[in-house]
Amino acid sequence: MKLFNRTPAEVREAVVPPDRALTYAAGPDGYVIATDRALYLGGARLPWFQVDRAMWDEEGLTVVTTDGRSHRALLPEPGRVPEAVRERVTASIVVNQYAPLDARGGVLLVARKTDEDQLVWEFVFDPGLDPTDPGLRALAEQALEETRRSFGV
């Protein structure tokens, strides 16, 4: 047992095992905690593979997840949280490959590693392309298979 643990009790209690806290910062709405597996933000646990992007400004952090949801935390003193967020999101990306589909544009194929070391693939179509178009979906699936073969995943 450690005699001196400087991590606040609220941080220790918020982190769900087997997650391990890497760094944290206090804001007016509570703590933002970066762990080895997820970002704890505003009462939500956001696994790194579900974080699409994070944006920082002078007031704090905005995180957009792969399902398009936005999460915001005010962090006047972010400490090492920005570096941890960048490192963990980047580490979750296994493949990031653009594939042209037709004369109208293409798709970005992104594979992210989950907590269970599985790969989750995401299609990010160019602006103006309809992701529900069956023809484009078929082309994107074909591009995905080619990308899987070329990367061996």
C-alpha atoms as one frame of an Amber mdcrd trajectory, in Angstrom:
protein
   0.000   0.000   0.000   1.261   3.476  -0.863   1.535   5.848   2.053   1.262
   8.989  -0.063  -1.030   9.096  -3.065  -1.340  12.615  -4.463  -4.152  11.673
  -6.805  -7.414  13.139  -5.462  -9.949  10.622  -4.182 -12.478  11.832  -6.794
 -10.071  10.871  -9.577  -9.299   7.453  -8.093 -13.012   6.751  -7.583 -14.007
   7.868 -11.095 -11.611   5.553 -12.939 -13.134   2.156 -13.693 -10.684  -0.773
 -13.493  -8.801  -1.968 -15.444  -8.283   1.633 -16.649  -5.242   3.347 -15.132
  -5.117   7.127 -14.715  -2.253   8.720 -16.655  -2.998  12.378 -15.920  -5.874
  14.614 -14.908  -6.895  18.248 -14.652  -9.508  19.967 -12.525 -12.146  22.195
 -14.036 -15.198  23.975 -12.652 -17.384  21.003 -13.658 -15.080  18.329 -12.234
 -12.036  16.421 -13.373 -10.966  15.460 -16.876  -9.003  12.231 -16.599  -6.865
  10.621 -19.285  -6.354   6.914 -18.676  -4.570   4.249 -20.666  -7.921   3.160
 -22.209 -10.289   6.135 -22.162 -10.936   9.792 -21.505 -13.228  10.600 -18.580
 -14.995  13.847 -19.356 -18.126  15.328 -17.824 -19.261  12.044 -16.325 -18.733
  10.127 -19.581 -16.122   7.462 -20.304 -14.945   7.874 -23.903 -12.755   4.996
 -25.113  -9.860   6.318 -27.180 -10.954   4.459 -30.308 -14.233   6.420 -30.212
 -12.561   9.842 -30.050 -12.574  11.338 -33.545 -10.931  14.631 -32.648 -10.138
  16.915 -29.748  -9.887  20.692 -29.942  -8.331  22.963 -27.357  -8.888  26.651
 -26.790  -8.134  29.067 -23.960 -11.190  27.870 -22.035 -10.885  24.130 -22.340
 -11.430  20.979 -24.337 -14.015  19.902 -26.898 -14.076  16.248 -27.935 -16.042
  14.911 -30.905 -16.639  11.165 -30.946 -16.868   8.964 -34.021 -20.680   8.984
 -33.728 -20.666  12.806 -34.050 -21.417  13.642 -30.413 -19.635  16.604 -28.880
 -18.377  16.801 -25.282 -17.031  19.977 -23.672 -15.034  20.590 -20.496 -13.767
  23.891 -19.160 -10.114  23.494 -18.188  -8.335  26.719 -17.273  -5.242  24.717
 -16.203  -5.097  21.638 -18.485  -1.741  20.365 -17.244  -0.590  17.360 -19.287
  -4.078  16.364 -20.419  -3.676  17.791 -23.981  -0.521  15.754 -24.595  -2.100
  12.594 -23.199  -5.221  13.028 -25.361  -3.152  13.511 -28.504  -0.884  10.550
 -27.746  -3.689   8.121 -26.845  -5.921   9.023 -29.818  -2.978   8.710 -32.187
  -2.002   5.372 -30.633  -5.505   3.992 -31.242  -5.211   4.492 -35.024  -3.771
   1.461 -36.794  -4.634   2.367 -40.405  -5.489   5.757 -41.908  -5.742   5.329
 -45.705  -7.479   7.455 -48.335  -9.057   5.591 -51.264 -10.444   7.350 -54.354
 -13.844   5.874 -55.280 -14.957   7.611 -58.473 -14.764  10.998 -60.202 -16.806
  12.585 -57.371 -14.354  11.749 -54.584 -13.222   9.103 -52.175 -13.265   7.746
 -48.667 -10.867   7.772 -45.755 -10.573   4.278 -44.251  -9.651   4.374 -40.572
  -8.969   1.319 -38.415  -8.805   1.852 -34.659  -7.767  -0.591 -31.974 -10.343
  -1.186 -29.223  -9.635  -1.988 -25.574  -9.881  -5.676 -26.499  -7.317  -5.313
 -29.332 -10.016  -5.671 -31.987 -10.076  -3.420 -35.043 -13.036  -1.145 -35.711
 -13.189   0.270 -39.245 -14.705   3.635 -40.079 -15.588   5.129 -43.469 -15.203
   8.921 -43.742 -16.616   9.942 -47.125 -15.554  13.136 -48.867 -17.943  16.075
 -48.407 -20.803  15.918 -50.881 -20.802  12.115 -51.128 -23.820  10.258 -49.787
 -22.609   7.507 -47.410 -25.961   5.714 -47.827 -25.572   5.426 -51.632 -25.376
   1.635 -52.289 -22.980   2.098 -55.205 -20.568   4.196 -53.151 -20.856   1.785
 -50.210 -19.946  -1.118 -52.506 -16.919   0.797 -53.812 -15.905   1.682 -50.259
 -16.227  -1.965 -49.141 -14.056  -3.021 -52.089 -11.471  -0.380 -51.151 -11.595
  -1.623 -47.552 -10.850  -5.203 -48.629  -7.913  -4.006 -50.736  -6.612  -1.927
 -47.816  -6.957  -4.868 -45.401  -4.988  -7.077 -47.770  -2.246  -4.495 -48.342
  -1.831  -3.785 -44.597  -2.343  -7.389 -43.503  -5.120  -6.565 -41.057
